[in-house]
Amino acid sequence: MLISLVVPCFNEEEILERFHVRATDEMSRLEHDFQLVYVDDGSADRTLPILEELAAADPRIRYLSFSRNFGKEAAMLAGLQHADGDAVVIMDADLQHPPELVGRMLEEHSHGYDQVIARRNRKGDRVTRTLGARAYYSLINRLVDVELVDGVGDFRLLSRRTVDAVLELTEYNRFSKGLFAWVGFRTTTFGYENAVREKGSSAWTIGKLLNYGLDGLLSFNNKPLRAALYLGMVLMSVAFAYAAWIVGVALVKGVDTPGYVTLIVVVTALAGVQMVIVGVVGEYVGRIYYEVKRRPHFLVKASNTGVPSQQRSRQFVRR
């Protein structure tokens, strides 16, 4: 059985060689045929030269380098497209996804599971981040059409048929956690101790995390649009009730001096609600805009592997 490790990389020069040694040692111990598919997501450091050196020394290594930074979602997609394994493991190069867990994944896979997911605990995370993540998952699972689990990320093993199913999902705005949950198949999860990043710093800023969370919210449901409709109906009902109350008071007590503060508060509140609704609609329209343009998810500037036929006309490859 051939095992493919898909490894997105972004500015990983400090840790990449160490990761490669640990990953190859672990895979050699497991006595399976394997390949490593590295995807350089437009790194600005020496990540690409290191990959070229590693590939020159080991024929089991494939690498692609993007023309710029397209994001981790695009890097995972590229890796899956170029992975030939009967089973594919997606993992990060920063060693927060320990290669030593691949053996356990393969053991679970041998029991018939199509997805084997490693779920990290949040030991070592900041309290604010832990509480924020729990609140986010609690909220999003009430809204989206798939189940997302706190601590479950991209570190997982996928069977060949699961990989093929994910590659059939060609949308431009990709939220892989949701896509993996959407395709389904037989799935199991096991926990592991949260590993600290050994070198460098995470590229996930608060802003990027918020945008990623918003992508997850909007990619798998239209409930925010429905909520905007319900909110509009509620506000309209309140407005009619308030108007009826004003008319009733005027008939009983006569016309009183209108409240300036009340008027300003109501107008400001309604304007804010309208802007929120327009923003929600705009997010969905923006996603439609990107889907309609059908731009490629990424462009490749350097590679030591072939390009899938459906992508060849869209990429610029230097070999």
C-alpha positions in Angstrom: 0.0 0.0 0.0 1.3 3.5 -1.0 1.0 6.2 1.7 1.1 9.9 0.6 2.0 12.6 3.1 0.6 16.0 1.9 2.6 18.8 3.7 1.6 22.5 3.0 4.6 24.8 3.8 4.8 28.5 4.3 8.1 30.0 5.4 9.3 26.8 7.1 13.0 27.0 6.5 13.8 26.7 10.2 11.9 23.5 10.7 11.5 21.8 7.3 14.6 19.6 7.4 13.8 18.5 10.9 10.3 17.6 9.9 11.5 15.7 6.9 13.9 13.6 9.0 11.2 12.7 11.5 8.6 12.0 8.8 10.8 9.7 6.7 12.1 7.9 9.8 8.6 7.2 10.9 7.4 6.1 7.5 10.4 3.8 7.1 9.7 2.2 10.4 6.1 1.5 9.3 7.4 -0.5 6.3 5.0 0.9 3.8 5.8 2.4 0.4 5.4 6.2 0.8 5.8 9.5 -0.9 5.9 13.1 0.5 4.1 15.8 -1.4 5.3 19.2 -0.2 3.4 22.3 -1.3 5.3 25.6 -0.9 2.6 28.2 -0.6 4.6 31.2 -2.0 7.2 31.3 0.8 9.5 34.3 1.0 12.4 32.4 2.7 14.5 29.4 1.6 11.6 26.8 1.8 11.8 26.2 -2.0 15.6 25.7 -2.2 15.4 23.3 0.7 12.6 21.3 -1.0 14.7 21.2 -4.2 17.7 19.8 -2.3 15.5 17.2 -0.5 13.9 16.1 -3.7 17.3 15.8 -5.5 18.4 13.4 -2.7 15.2 11.4 -2.4 13.0 10.3 -5.3 10.1 9.7 -3.0 9.7 13.5 -2.6 7.3 15.6 -4.8 7.1 19.3 -4.4 5.2 22.2 -5.9 5.8 25.9 -5.4 3.1 28.5 -5.9 3.7 31.7 -7.8 2.5 33.6 -4.7 0.8 32.9 -1.4 -2.6 31.4 -2.2 -3.4 30.1 1.3 -3.4 26.8 3.0 -6.7 25.7 1.5 -5.2 26.0 -2.0 -2.0 24.2 -0.8 -4.0 21.3 0.6 -6.0 21.0 -2.7 -2.8 21.0 -4.7 -1.3 18.3 -2.5 -4.4 16.1 -2.8 -4.3 16.5 -6.6 -0.7 15.3 -6.8 -0.9 12.5 -4.2 -1.0 9.0 -5.6 -1.4 7.1 -2.3 -4.0 4.5 -1.5 -4.2 6.6 1.7 -3.3 10.2 2.1 -2.3 12.0 5.3 -2.5 15.8 5.5 -0.2 17.3 8.1 1.7 20.6 8.8 5.4 21.0 8.5 5.8 22.8 11.9 5.7 19.5 13.9 2.5 20.5 15.7 1.2 17.4 13.8 3.5 14.7 15.1 4.6 12.2 12.4 4.6 9.5 15.0 0.8 9.5 14.9 0.7 8.3 11.3 1.2 4.7 12.5 -2.0 4.9 14.6 -3.9 6.4 11.7 -2.9 3.5 9.5 -3.9 1.0 12.2 -7.4 2.6 12.4 -7.5 2.7 8.6 -6.9 -1.0 8.4 -10.1 -1.5 10.4 -12.1 0.0 7.5 -12.2 3.7 8.3 -12.1 6.1 5.4 -11.2 9.1 7.6 -9.0 8.9 10.6 -8.8 12.2 12.4 -6.4 13.3 15.1 -8.1 15.7 17.5 -5.7 17.8 19.6 -6.5 19.0 23.1 -5.9 22.7 23.8 -3.3 22.3 26.5 -0.9 25.3 26.2 -3.3 27.5 24.3 -4.3 30.9 25.7 -7.4 30.9 27.8 -9.1 33.5 25.6 -8.4 31.5 22.5 -9.7 28.3 24.1 -12.9 30.0 25.2 -13.3 31.7 21.9 -12.9 28.4 20.0 -15.5 26.7 22.2 -18.0 29.5 21.7 -17.4 29.5 18.0 -18.0 25.8 17.5 -21.0 25.9 19.8 -22.5 28.6 17.6 -21.5 27.3 14.2 -22.8 23.8 14.8 -26.3 25.3 15.4 -26.1 26.9 12.0 -24.2 24.8 9.5 -25.3 21.7 7.7 -22.3 19.6 8.8 -20.8 18.9 12.3 -17.6 20.6 13.1 -15.7 19.5 16.2 -13.5 21.7 18.4 -9.8 20.5 18.1 -10.4 18.7 14.8 -8.3 20.3 12.1 -6.6 19.2 8.9 -4.4 16.5 10.5 -6.1 13.4 9.2 -5.8 10.3 7.0 -8.1 10.0 4.0 -8.8 6.9 2.0 -8.4 7.0 -1.8 -12.1 7.2 -2.3 -12.4 10.0 0.2 -9.7 12.0 -1.6 -11.4 11.4 -4.9 -14.7 12.6 -3.4 -13.1 15.8 -2.0 -11.5 16.6 -5.4 -14.9 16.4 -7.0 -15.9 19.4 -4.9 -14.4 22.2 -7.1 -15.8 25.3 -5.4 -13.5 28.3 -5.2 -14.2 29.3 -1.6 -13.0 26.2 0.2 -13.4 25.4 3.8 -11.8 22.0 4.1 -13.0 21.1 7.6 -16.5 21.4 6.3 -15.7 19.6 3.0 -14.2 16.6 4.9 -17.3 16.5 7.1 -19.6 16.8 4.1 -18.3 13.9 2.1 -18.8 11.6 5.0 -17.7 8.0 4.8 -16.8 5.9 7.8 -14.9 8.2 10.2 -13.1 7.8 13.6 -11.3 10.2 15.8 -8.6 9.9 18.5 -7.1 12.5 20.8 -3.5 13.6 21.2 -1.5 16.0 23.3 -1.3 19.4 21.8 2.3 19.9 20.4 4.0 23.3 20.6 5.4 24.8 17.4 9.2 24.2 17.7 10.4 26.9 15.4 9.1 30.1 13.8 5.7 31.7 14.5 2.2 30.9 13.3 0.9 32.8 10.2 -2.6 32.7 11.7 -3.3 36.1 13.0 -6.5 37.1 14.8 -7.8 38.7 11.6 -7.1 35.5 9.6 -8.8 33.4 12.2 -11.9 35.6 12.1 -12.0 35.4 8.3 -11.6 31.7 8.4 -14.3 31.3 10.9 -16.6 33.5 8.8 -15.8 31.3 5.8 -16.9 28.2 7.8 -20.1 29.9 8.8 -21.1 31.0 5.3 -19.8 28.0 3.2 -22.3 25.4 4.4 -25.6 27.1 5.0 -27.8 30.1 4.0 -29.2 30.6 7.5 -27.7 34.1 7.9 -29.8 35.2 4.9 -32.9 33.6 6.5 -32.0 35.3 9.8 -31.9 38.6 8.0 -35.4 38.0 6.7 -36.7 37.1 10.1 -35.0 40.1 11.7 -36.7 42.3 9.1 -40.1 40.9 9.9 -39.5 41.3 13.6 -38.5 44.9 13.2 -41.4 45.6 10.9 -43.8 44.1 13.5 -42.2 46.3 16.2 -42.5 49.4 14.0 -46.2 48.7 13.4 -46.8 48.1 17.1 -45.0 51.3 18.0 -47.0 53.2 15.5 -50.2 51.9 16.8 -49.2 52.8 20.4 -48.3 56.4 19.3 -51.7 56.7 17.6 -53.5 55.4 20.6 -51.7 57.7 23.0 -52.4 60.6 20.7 -56.1 59.8 20.6 -56.3 59.5 24.4 -54.0 62.2 25.6 -53.5 64.4 22.6 -50.3 65.0 20.6 -47.3 65.3 22.8 -43.9 66.7 22.0 -42.0 64.1 20.0 -38.9 62.6 21.6 -35.7 63.6 19.9 -33.6 61.0 21.6 -36.0 58.2 20.9 -36.1 59.2 17.2 -32.3 59.3 16.9 -31.9 55.9 18.7 -34.5 54.2 16.5 -33.1 55.6 13.2 -29.5 54.7 14.2 -30.5 51.2 15.3 -32.4 50.6 12.0 -29.6 51.9 10.0 -27.2 49.6 11.7 -29.5 46.6 11.2 -29.8 47.5 7.5 -26.0 47.7 7.1 -25.6 44.3 8.8 -28.1 42.7 6.4 -26.5 44.3 3.4 -23.1 43.0 4.6 -24.5 39.4 4.9 -26.0 39.6 1.4 -22.7 41.0 0.1 -20.7 38.1 1.5 -22.9 35.6 -0.4 -22.8 37.7 -3.5 -19.1 38.0 -3.3 -18.8 34.2 -3.1 -21.0 33.9 -6.2 -18.8 36.4 -7.9 -15.6 34.4 -7.3 -17.3 31.1 -8.3 -18.6 32.6 -11.6 -15.1 33.8 -12.6 -13.7 30.3 -12.4 -10.2 31.4 -11.7 -7.7 28.6 -10.8 -7.2 28.0 -7.1 -3.4 28.4 -7.5 -0.6 28.8 -10.0 2.5 26.7 -9.9 5.9 28.3 -10.7 8.2 25.3 -9.9 7.6 21.6 -9.5 9.3 18.2 -9.9 6.0 16.4 -10.7 3.5 16.3 -13.4 0.4 18.6 -13.5 -3.1 17.0 -13.5 -4.6 17.4 -17.0 -7.5 19.5 -15.7 -5.0 22.0 -14.3 -2.3 22.1 -17.0 -3.8 24.9 -19.1 -4.1 27.1 -16.0 -0.6 26.8 -14.5 2.9 28.0 -15.4 5.4 25.3 -14.4 9.2 25.5 -14.4 10.9 22.1 -14.1 
